[in-house]
Amino acid sequence: MKAGPGHLHLPVAGTIAFAALAFLYVPIFVLVILSFNASDITTIWSGFSTRWYASALDNDDMLQALLNSMIVATFATTLAVIMSTAAVLGIPAVAWRRAAESLVGLPLLVPEIVSAVALLVLFVLSGFRLGLVTIILAHTVFCIPFAYYPIRSRLAGLDPVLLEAGSDLYAQPWQRFWRIEMPLLAPGILAGALLAFISSLGDFVVTYFVSGPGSTTLPVYIYGLIRVGVTPEVNALSALLLAATLPPIALAFVLRSPTVQSNHGDNTP
């Protein structure tokens, strides 16, 4: 393929990209295949079986860990979306807009282990008992950027004339928000919520530091299993977690695509 105008043609670029993708996704593909292995030994294939999925779904401790993960992800996502939506609408009105946006995105730049230790110290000094509440609060912090940027991107693509028209028609601020801004921001809010939910559901480092007795989430539970060796049941659990995260990620990608946003704008009255 010939390089277009202004593009640097590198003959090995395709090979490097393919190798990088293979390095990322081939192990996941192998894990899913081995989750259907009938053998008790992970690396020796002895036939197709779904016994390990049945074993995982019959594990009360695993189901409790999954329930904890769902509770944490639901509450953290809800809080993060509310705060992010308020920040998206409020930050443009402040004089230190750039600094505020930098602070919102800071959790993405700070190493997760640093955030985990800092939050643990904060909770201990504040007298919080480590448990689901501390996990929810910690997850809310690092979920805010995942929810904020899709919503901000959606707001940046809106026609300001629509918002000005509401003010010209004497709409109160809350009326303009619920009847104009909120429906137009809905795709960005949903995309941000899905990304925040998936980020919370799969987090391990922060959760491991701020969790307490009885608040084990699914990633922490899986880590506890692999400390004594990877078993086919761990592969099945990982495959189930992967299957649960792929649809929301795909939906968030579709909602953030320019085609969907432009079509949504075309249908706006």
N, C-alpha and C positions, 0 to 999 in steps of 0.2 A: 504493500500500500504506500502510495506517495504521500509525503508529508505536505500538509496544506501550507499556504503562505504564512510566514512568521512562526512556523513550528519547526523545532529542531528534530531531525530524523535520527533516531538511535536504533540500529539494527537489532540490538540485544534487549531493547526495552520490553518487547512482548514476552521474551523468554523470562526475564527477571520478574515481570508482573505475574506470569503464570506460576513460577516457582514460589513466589510469595503467597499467592492464593492457595496453592497446594499445601504449603507448610501450615497455613492457618486452618484449612477445612478438611484435609484428608484425615487427620487424627479424629476429628468429630465424626466423620463418616465411618471410620473404623469402630469407634466407640458404639455408635448406633447398631452396627452389624453385630458386634460382640454381645450386645445386650440381649440378643435372641439366641445366644449360645446355650445349648442344653447341658454343657459340661460344667462341673463345679470349678474347674480351672479356667481362668479368664482367657488365657492365651492359646488354649487348645480347643479348636472347633470340633464338636462331636455331633452336630445336628441342630436343626431349627427347633426352638421351643420358646414359649412365652411364660414359662414357669417363674422366671425372675420378676416379671412384671406383676404376676399374681402374688408373689412373695412380698414385693415392695408395697403393694396396695393393701396387703393384709397385716402390715406392720403398724401397730398402734403408735409407736414412738415416731415413726416417719410421718404418719398422718397428722399427729399433733404438731410436729415441726412445720409441716406444710400449712396447717391452719394458722400458726403463728406468723408465718411469712405472709400469708394473705391479709391478715389483720394489719400487720405493720405496713405493708405496701399500700393498702387501701387508705389508711389514715394519713400516712406520710404524703401520698399523692394528693389527697384532698387538700391538706394544709399547704403543700407546695404550690398547687394550682391557684388557690385563693391568694396567697402572698404574691405569686408571680404576676397574676392578672392586675392586682393593685399596683405592683411596681411598674408594670408596662404602661399603665395609664397615668401614674403619678410622676415617674422620673422625668419625662419630657418637660414638666412644669417647673423643675428645680434648676437653680443656677449651676450646680455642680453635677450635671447630668453624666459627663464622662466618668467622673470618679465613682458615681453611684453604680453605673453599669459595670465598671471594673470590679467593684466589690461584689456584685451579684455573681459574676463569673469566676470569682476567686476560688471557690471550692473545686472547680475543674482543673486549676493550675497547681494547687497545693497537693503534695503527695498524700495519698489516702491514709498512710500510716501516721503521718503528722496530724491530720484531722482527727483520726481515731484516738490518739493519745491525748490530744488537747481536749476533746469532748469528754473523755474518761476523767481527766483531771477536773474539768468543770463540774461534772456531775458529782464527783466525790466531795469536792469542796463545798458544793451547794447542798449537800445532804440528801441527794436523790438516791433512792434505792434502785439498783440496777435491775432492769426488767423490760417488759414490753414498752413501757412509757418512755424510758430513756432511748430505746432503739428507735421508736417513732420520732422522737425529737431529733435524734442524730440523722436519721434518714431524711427528714424534712429539709435539713440544712443542705445536704448534697444533692437533693432532688430539685431544689429551686432552679438552678441553672438549666437543667434539662427541660423544665416546664417554661422557663422565662423566654428562652431564645426562639422557640417556635411561635409563641404568642407575639413577641416583638416583631418577628419577621412578617407575621400576618398583618399586624397593625401598620407596618411600614408600607405594605402593598395596597392599603385601602385608599380610596379616593377621599381626600379631606372635604370635598364638596358635600358628601353625604352627611358628615358630622355638622358642617356649617348650616346645612339646610334644616337640621333638627333645631338648632338654636334660633334660626330665623323664624321658625314656626312656633316659637315660644315654648319649646319643650323644656321641662325642668331637667336638671342634671341627671337625676335618677331615671327619668323617662328616656332621656337620650341614651343612657347606658343600657337599659334593659331592652329597648325597642330598636336601637340602631347598632350600638357598638357590640353588645353581647352576641347577637345573631351573626354579625360579620366576623367576629373573632372566634366563633365556635370551632371552625376547623383547626385553627392554631391551638386553641385550648385543648381540644381532644387529642391532637398530636402530641402536645407537651405532656398531657396526663398519661398517655400510653408510654412515652419514653421514661417518664419519672417512675411509673409503676414497674416497668421492667428493670430499671436501674436499682430500685429498692428490693425487688424480688430476688435478684441475683447477687446482692452485695454480701461480701464475706468479711472483709477486713474491719470495717467500722462496726459491724454487728458483733464480731468476735470480741471486741474490746468492751463494748457497752452493754452486753447482754448479761443476764443474771440467771440464777436457778429457775427452771421452769419456763424460760423464754427462748429456748433454742429454736432457731429458724432452720429452714431446709438446707441452705448452703453450709451452715455450721454443723448440722447433723451429718451431712455427707462428708465433711472434713473429718469428723470423729470416726466415721467408718473406714476411710482410706488410711488412717494412721496405723491400722493393723494390716493393711494390704488391700489392693483393689480387688473386689469380688464382682461377679456378674450382677448382683443386686445393686451395687453402686453404679454400674453401667446403665442398668434399667432406670434408676432414679435420675441419673444425669440425662438420659434420653427423654424422660418425661418432663423434666425441667426445660429442656431444649424445645420440646413440642409445645409447651405452654407459652414460651416467650416469642416464638417465631411469628404467629399470627398478629399479635399487637405491634411488633416491630414493622411488619409488612404494611399494616393499616396506617401506622404513623408515617411511613415513607410515602404512601399514596396520598395522604392528607396534606403532606408538605410539598408535593410535586407542583410545579408551576401550572401544569395543565388543569389539575383539579381546582387550584385557587382561581385561575382565570375563568374557568367555567362557572364557578360559584359566583364570581363577580358579575358575569354576564347575566345571571339569573336574578341578580339583586334588583328589586323594584326601585 
